[in-house]
Amino acid sequence: MLIRKKDLFYIQIVLVSSKEFMKLSNRIAIRAEGKSSLARMGLLVHTAGFVDPGFEGTLTLEISNQAEIPIMLYPDMYICQIAVEWLSSPCELSYSQRRKSLYHKSEGPKVASAQNLFKKKGE
């Protein structure tokens, strides 16, 4: 994951991006999970939880420090792990084919977009 050397203070949330550009087929979904050794220190790593089949781009991760002391982060530090889920059949509509694919082919940390949280008139 791409991070710069930085202290992470109590209840602070930082967005970081994976170094790796992911390109998922329409038969694979992934989950990014935090590492238990870091969680035991109070460092939580979260993504949307589920990365859809057909996604292309870097992953944006939310990192928060729940401890009362700073935790030092370093470049090239392993802060999460990827779980691959193989689908029994191809998905009907991949992330890249959806009209509301807000983060498709994104690179670098992306702030939240609420565009897909509301139904537009006429839909």
KASUL-V203322 format. One line per field, one symbol per residue. phi: phi as a letter, one per 40 degrees, with the letter a starting at -180 (. if undefined). A space follows every 10 residues. Layout:
BEGIN
phi: ???
END
This chain:
BEGIN
phi: .cbbcacbcd fcbbcbbccc ccbcccbbbb bcbccccccc chcbbbbcgb bcdgcbiccc bcbbbcccbc bcbbdgccba bbbcbcccac ccbcdccccb ccbcgcbgcb ccbcdccbcc dgc
END
